[in-house]
Amino acid sequence: MRPVQCPACGNQVLCEKFSPAHTSVQWTADAAVACAEFRERVGRGASSARIRTCRSLRAGIERAVADGTLEVGDVRVDV
């Protein structure tokens, strides 16, 4: 997993991509505090466990893929 920073709030998460469609994000415990979108959605009654990402972070992840900071990897399972 590689660190990726949100361009809007500066929150840092760990990400990995195994295909263009698959992104795994590991949030820090204080994401609901650092991320304005999380605060807004949780304030409207959403569970923070059900919020997968915010639009700004998604843009940051896409930019990290585009500039090579976050590589799209391969999942290989030995059988």
Backbone as CSV, one residue per row, in Angstrom:
resi,resn,N_x,N_y,N_z,CA_x,CA_y,CA_z,C_x,C_y,C_z
1,MET,0.848,-1.179,0.000,0.000,0.000,0.000,0.894,1.243,0.000
2,ARG,0.428,2.239,-0.718,1.177,3.486,-0.850,0.369,4.643,-0.267
3,PRO,1.043,5.602,0.356,0.314,6.764,0.864,-0.145,7.669,-0.285
4,VAL,-1.370,8.162,-0.168,-1.931,9.127,-1.116,-2.591,10.214,-0.287
5,GLN,-2.349,11.449,-0.669,-2.888,12.576,0.087,-4.046,13.205,-0.675
6,CYS,-5.096,13.557,0.049,-6.249,14.238,-0.533,-5.850,15.677,-0.869
7,PRO,-6.090,16.114,-2.101,-5.722,17.486,-2.461,-6.577,18.546,-1.772
8,ALA,-7.743,18.182,-1.259,-8.630,19.164,-0.634,-8.325,19.380,0.842
9,CYS,-8.177,18.276,1.610,-8.036,18.433,3.065,-6.673,17.994,3.593
10,GLY,-5.876,17.321,2.764,-4.566,16.871,3.207,-4.578,15.549,3.944
11,ASN,-5.766,14.965,4.137,-5.854,13.664,4.792,-5.055,12.645,3.984
12,GLN,-4.301,11.823,4.667,-3.503,10.805,3.983,-4.087,9.429,4.253
13,VAL,-4.220,8.649,3.195,-4.705,7.277,3.290,-3.680,6.371,2.635
14,LEU,-3.835,5.082,2.835,-2.996,4.109,2.147,-3.833,3.468,1.047
15,CYS,-3.259,3.349,-0.157,-3.992,2.818,-1.304,-3.182,1.749,-2.011
16,GLU,-3.927,0.868,-2.673,-3.323,-0.047,-3.625,-4.345,-0.299,-4.714
17,LYS,-3.847,-0.519,-5.921,-4.704,-0.807,-7.064,-4.214,-2.092,-7.716
18,PHE,-5.157,-3.013,-7.938,-4.820,-4.266,-8.602,-5.336,-4.309,-10.022
19,SER,-6.131,-3.313,-10.403,-6.619,-3.163,-11.773,-7.146,-1.738,-11.886
20,PRO,-7.425,-1.274,-13.105,-7.984,0.076,-13.226,-9.297,0.239,-12.454
21,ALA,-10.067,-0.834,-12.296,-11.352,-0.749,-11.611,-11.256,-1.005,-10.110
22,HIS,-10.173,-1.589,-9.639,-10.054,-1.974,-8.234,-9.120,-1.040,-7.487
23,THR,-9.654,-0.376,-6.458,-8.853,0.472,-5.585,-9.165,0.094,-4.151
24,SER,-8.139,-0.216,-3.389,-8.299,-0.505,-1.974,-7.756,0.681,-1.190
25,VAL,-8.585,1.213,-0.274,-8.204,2.387,0.511,-8.287,2.040,1.984
26,GLN,-7.210,2.314,2.703,-7.190,2.132,4.158,-7.206,3.521,4.792
27,TRP,-8.319,3.855,5.448,-8.487,5.156,6.082,-7.865,5.160,7.471
28,THR,-7.436,6.331,7.900,-6.973,6.495,9.274,-8.190,6.673,10.169
29,ALA,-8.005,6.495,11.448,-9.108,6.603,12.396,-9.708,8.005,12.434
30,ASP,-8.915,9.016,12.118,-9.412,10.389,12.207,-9.894,10.937,10.865
31,ALA,-10.216,10.078,9.908,-10.673,10.532,8.595,-11.932,11.385,8.698
32,ALA,-12.833,11.028,9.596,-14.078,11.787,9.739,-13.811,13.195,10.263
33,VAL,-12.690,13.386,10.922,-12.339,14.708,11.427,-11.613,15.517,10.353
34,ALA,-10.720,14.892,9.624,-9.899,15.597,8.642,-10.654,15.919,7.358
35,CYS,-11.594,15.071,6.969,-12.267,15.190,5.681,-13.597,15.916,5.835
36,ALA,-13.742,17.050,5.158,-14.976,17.826,5.232,-16.155,17.044,4.670
37,GLU,-15.935,16.274,3.624,-17.027,15.488,3.044,-17.488,14.402,4.019
38,PHE,-16.548,13.755,4.704,-16.919,12.763,5.723,-17.736,13.432,6.824
39,ARG,-17.251,14.590,7.316,-17.957,15.291,8.398,-19.383,15.613,7.975
40,GLU,-19.539,16.095,6.750,-20.858,16.463,6.255,-21.769,15.232,6.164
41,ARG,-21.270,14.141,5.599,-22.088,12.953,5.419,-22.420,12.287,6.753
42,VAL,-21.440,12.231,7.669,-21.692,11.654,8.987,-22.672,12.551,9.753
43,GLY,-22.537,13.862,9.582,-23.458,14.792,10.229,-24.897,14.624,9.758
44,ARG,-25.062,14.116,8.535,-26.417,13.863,8.014,-26.900,12.466,8.376
45,GLY,-26.136,11.744,9.211,-26.595,10.456,9.701,-25.960,9.236,9.050
46,ALA,-25.067,9.419,8.082,-24.402,8.277,7.453,-23.388,7.684,8.419
47,SER,-23.212,6.389,8.377,-22.187,5.728,9.178,-20.844,5.910,8.488
48,SER,-19.818,6.333,9.226,-18.500,6.515,8.608,-17.961,5.216,8.038
49,ALA,-18.388,4.073,8.577,-17.933,2.786,8.049,-18.500,2.523,6.659
50,ARG,-19.584,3.189,6.302,-20.220,2.960,5.002,-19.760,3.961,3.946
51,ILE,-18.973,4.956,4.325,-18.476,5.949,3.374,-17.136,5.450,2.851
52,ARG,-17.060,5.176,1.577,-15.854,4.581,1.018,-14.808,5.601,0.599
53,THR,-15.230,6.742,0.095,-14.279,7.739,-0.357,-14.987,9.082,-0.500
54,CYS,-14.215,10.088,-0.776,-14.788,11.391,-1.109,-14.320,11.749,-2.517
55,ARG,-15.005,12.689,-3.132,-14.673,13.049,-4.519,-13.259,13.603,-4.644
56,SER,-12.831,14.399,-3.683,-11.480,14.979,-3.757,-10.404,13.908,-3.625
57,LEU,-10.611,12.977,-2.699,-9.636,11.904,-2.540,-9.581,11.049,-3.799
58,ARG,-10.743,10.759,-4.380,-10.782,9.977,-5.628,-9.944,10.664,-6.695
59,ALA,-10.060,11.989,-6.808,-9.265,12.747,-7.777,-7.778,12.632,-7.455
60,GLY,-7.427,12.666,-6.165,-6.026,12.519,-5.761,-5.476,11.148,-6.105
61,ILE,-6.289,10.112,-5.943,-5.867,8.749,-6.286,-5.659,8.637,-7.796
62,GLU,-6.601,9.184,-8.570,-6.465,9.142,-10.032,-5.223,9.897,-10.497
63,ARG,-4.929,11.026,-9.841,-3.724,11.782,-10.189,-2.469,10.993,-9.832
64,ALA,-2.485,10.298,-8.684,-1.327,9.487,-8.283,-1.087,8.351,-9.277
65,VAL,-2.150,7.771,-9.807,-2.003,6.731,-10.835,-1.428,7.354,-12.102
66,ALA,-1.969,8.499,-12.502,-1.515,9.156,-13.733,-0.050,9.559,-13.671
67,ASP,0.422,10.014,-12.499,1.825,10.449,-12.415,2.778,9.329,-11.981
68,GLY,2.236,8.119,-11.779,3.083,6.967,-11.468,3.395,6.783,-9.992
69,THR,2.878,7.661,-9.132,3.102,7.517,-7.698,2.416,6.270,-7.157
70,LEU,1.248,5.952,-7.709,0.490,4.766,-7.330,0.360,3.892,-8.572
71,GLU,1.021,2.754,-8.549,1.005,1.872,-9.707,-0.166,0.901,-9.645
72,VAL,-0.691,0.581,-10.820,-1.712,-0.441,-10.917,-0.976,-1.773,-10.970
73,GLY,-1.145,-2.566,-9.912,-0.392,-3.811,-9.779,-1.138,-5.016,-10.323
74,ASP,-0.636,-6.130,-9.955,-1.141,-7.421,-10.397,-1.362,-8.282,-9.170
75,VAL,-2.492,-8.937,-9.107,-2.718,-9.883,-8.018,-2.392,-11.259,-8.564
76,ARG,-1.442,-11.887,-7.955,-1.076,-13.246,-8.356,-1.165,-14.136,-7.129
77,VAL,-1.885,-15.208,-7.280,-2.071,-16.125,-6.172,-1.386,-17.441,-6.524
78,ASP,-0.490,-17.873,-5.668,0.138,-19.170,-5.872,-0.817,-20.241,-5.389
79,VAL,-0.980,-21.235,-6.218,-1.902,-22.316,-5.852,-1.129,-23.575,-5.575
